[in-house]
């Protein structure tokens, strides 16, 4: 058996990481405990450098070590060292977590925007209201100055016919005539049937 070098840098007799992974591939739990001791620190360090969140880093590190246990039979020494294989698993899992968090954040942001989007009926109502206001403005421009002034005071400012007459210093009968004629013109312009 080869000499294994542990993270502390001290040499100890026993199988190296590659041999330990072979034993783990055959279901040896003691070998996995030794693999865990050797790779846990480097895996956590790598994952933390990607995620920056200690709690998520610990969670992903555990996921990686479970993956090492499950996929140990796939390790191929010809393709690289055992430590590089484990760290590659760790890096991929950490990057997957970052992408997952970003996708979740994007989905939540999109959902929040949709919640703020008015319902179709609200939009339709707003558009119709805007169009109606514009049509009323256009029709108001067809009135004479005296009619427009009387309609504005009575219907937009809420004054009574008498108050309009007093404000404009015009007899009440004249105000009533102006308003009647102005409203008839507006009705015709707006296409409102009686």
C-alpha positions as CSV (number, residue, x, y, z in Angstrom):
1,X,0.0,0.0,0.0
2,X,1.1,3.5,-0.7
3,X,1.6,6.3,1.8
4,X,-1.4,8.7,2.1
5,X,-0.8,12.4,2.6
6,X,-3.5,14.1,4.7
7,X,-4.4,17.7,4.7
8,X,-2.3,18.4,7.8
9,X,0.7,17.5,5.6
10,X,1.7,14.5,7.9
11,X,2.4,11.3,6.1
12,X,0.7,8.1,7.4
13,X,0.7,4.6,6.3
14,X,-2.4,3.4,4.4
15,X,-4.0,3.6,1.0
16,X,-3.9,6.8,-1.0
17,X,-7.1,8.7,-2.0
18,X,-7.3,6.8,-5.3
19,X,-7.2,3.5,-3.6
20,X,-9.7,4.7,-1.0
21,X,-12.1,5.7,-3.8
22,X,-11.7,2.2,-5.3
23,X,-12.7,0.8,-1.9
24,X,-15.6,3.2,-1.6
25,X,-16.8,2.1,-5.1
26,X,-17.1,-1.4,-3.6
27,X,-19.2,-0.1,-0.7
28,X,-16.5,0.2,2.0
29,X,-17.9,2.6,4.6
30,X,-14.7,2.9,6.6
31,X,-12.8,3.9,3.4
32,X,-15.5,6.5,2.8
33,X,-14.9,7.9,6.3
34,X,-11.2,8.3,5.5
35,X,-12.1,9.9,2.1
36,X,-14.4,12.3,3.9
37,X,-11.6,13.3,6.3
38,X,-9.2,13.9,3.4
39,X,-11.4,15.8,1.0
40,X,-13.9,17.6,3.3
41,X,-11.7,20.7,3.9
42,X,-10.6,21.3,0.3
43,X,-14.2,20.7,-0.9
44,X,-15.7,23.2,1.6
45,X,-13.0,25.7,0.7
46,X,-13.6,25.5,-3.0
47,X,-17.4,25.6,-2.6
48,X,-17.2,28.6,-0.2
49,X,-15.1,30.5,-2.7
50,X,-17.8,30.0,-5.3
51,X,-20.9,30.5,-3.2
52,X,-19.7,32.9,-0.5
53,X,-22.5,31.8,1.8
54,X,-21.3,29.6,4.7
55,X,-24.7,27.8,5.2
56,X,-25.1,27.0,1.5
57,X,-21.5,26.0,1.3
58,X,-21.9,23.5,4.0
59,X,-25.0,22.1,2.4
60,X,-23.4,21.8,-1.1
61,X,-20.3,20.2,0.5
62,X,-22.5,17.5,2.0
63,X,-24.2,17.0,-1.4
64,X,-20.8,16.6,-3.0
65,X,-19.7,14.0,-0.5
66,X,-22.9,12.1,-1.0
67,X,-22.2,12.3,-4.7
68,X,-18.7,10.9,-4.1
69,X,-20.2,8.0,-2.3
70,X,-22.7,7.3,-5.0
71,X,-20.4,7.9,-8.0
72,X,-17.1,6.5,-6.8
73,X,-17.3,3.6,-9.3
74,X,-17.1,6.3,-12.1
75,X,-13.8,7.6,-11.0
76,X,-11.1,6.9,-13.6
77,X,-7.5,7.3,-12.5
78,X,-6.3,7.6,-16.1
79,X,-8.3,10.8,-16.5
80,X,-6.7,12.6,-13.5
81,X,-6.0,12.5,-9.8
82,X,-8.7,11.5,-7.2
83,X,-8.5,14.9,-5.5
84,X,-9.1,16.7,-8.9
85,X,-12.0,14.4,-9.6
86,X,-13.6,15.2,-6.2
87,X,-12.9,19.0,-6.6
88,X,-14.4,18.9,-10.1
89,X,-17.6,17.4,-8.7
90,X,-17.5,20.1,-6.0
91,X,-17.0,22.9,-8.5
92,X,-19.8,21.7,-10.7
93,X,-22.2,21.4,-7.8
94,X,-21.3,24.9,-6.5
95,X,-21.8,26.4,-10.0
96,X,-25.1,24.6,-10.3
97,X,-26.3,26.0,-7.0
98,X,-25.3,29.6,-8.1
99,X,-27.3,29.1,-11.3
100,X,-30.2,27.6,-9.4
101,X,-30.3,30.6,-7.0
102,X,-30.1,33.0,-9.9
103,X,-32.9,31.3,-11.7
104,X,-35.0,31.3,-8.6
105,X,-34.4,35.0,-8.0
106,X,-35.2,35.7,-11.7
107,X,-38.5,33.7,-11.4
108,X,-39.4,35.5,-8.2
109,X,-38.7,38.8,-9.8
110,X,-40.8,38.0,-12.8
111,X,-43.6,36.7,-10.6
112,X,-43.5,40.0,-8.6
113,X,-43.7,42.0,-11.8
114,X,-46.7,39.9,-13.0
115,X,-48.4,40.5,-9.6
116,X,-48.0,44.2,-10.2
117,X,-49.3,44.0,-13.8
118,X,-52.9,45.1,-13.9
119,X,-55.5,42.6,-15.0
120,X,-56.6,42.8,-18.7
121,X,-59.9,44.4,-17.8
122,X,-58.1,47.1,-15.9
123,X,-55.9,47.9,-18.9
124,X,-58.9,47.9,-21.2
125,X,-60.8,50.1,-18.9
126,X,-57.9,52.6,-18.6
127,X,-57.5,52.7,-22.4
128,X,-61.2,53.3,-23.0
129,X,-61.4,55.9,-20.3
130,X,-58.4,57.7,-21.8
131,X,-60.0,57.6,-25.3
132,X,-63.3,58.9,-24.0
133,X,-61.5,61.8,-22.2
134,X,-59.7,62.7,-25.4
135,X,-62.9,62.5,-27.4
136,X,-64.7,64.8,-24.8
137,X,-61.7,67.3,-25.1
138,X,-62.0,67.3,-28.8
139,X,-65.8,67.9,-28.7
140,X,-65.4,70.6,-26.1
141,X,-63.2,72.5,-28.6
142,X,-66.2,72.6,-31.0
143,X,-68.2,74.6,-28.5
144,X,-68.3,78.4,-28.5
145,X,-66.2,80.1,-25.9
146,X,-69.3,81.0,-23.8
147,X,-70.7,77.5,-24.0
148,X,-67.3,75.9,-23.1
149,X,-66.9,78.2,-20.2
150,X,-70.4,77.4,-18.8
151,X,-70.1,73.6,-19.3
152,X,-66.7,73.6,-17.6
153,X,-67.9,75.6,-14.6
154,X,-71.1,73.6,-14.2
155,X,-69.8,70.0,-15.0
156,X,-66.1,70.1,-14.2
157,X,-66.0,72.5,-11.3
158,X,-69.4,71.4,-9.9
159,X,-71.0,74.8,-9.7
160,X,-74.8,75.2,-9.8
161,X,-76.4,77.1,-12.8
162,X,-77.1,80.0,-10.4
163,X,-73.4,80.1,-9.3
164,X,-72.2,80.0,-12.9
165,X,-74.5,82.9,-13.7
166,X,-73.2,84.9,-10.7
167,X,-69.6,84.1,-11.5
168,X,-69.9,85.1,-15.2
169,X,-72.3,88.0,-14.3
170,X,-74.9,86.6,-16.8
171,X,-78.6,86.0,-16.1
172,X,-79.7,82.5,-15.1
173,X,-81.8,82.0,-18.2
174,X,-78.9,82.8,-20.5
175,X,-76.7,80.3,-18.6
176,X,-79.4,77.6,-18.9
177,X,-79.6,78.3,-22.7
178,X,-75.8,78.2,-23.1
179,X,-75.6,74.9,-21.2
180,X,-78.5,73.3,-23.0
181,X,-77.1,74.3,-26.4
182,X,-73.5,73.2,-25.4
183,X,-74.7,69.8,-24.1
184,X,-76.7,69.2,-27.3
185,X,-73.6,69.9,-29.3
186,X,-71.5,67.7,-27.1
187,X,-74.0,64.9,-27.4
188,X,-74.1,65.1,-31.2
189,X,-70.3,65.3,-31.4
190,X,-69.9,62.3,-29.0
191,X,-72.5,60.3,-30.9
192,X,-74.6,59.7,-27.8
193,X,-78.2,58.7,-28.5
194,X,-80.9,60.0,-26.2
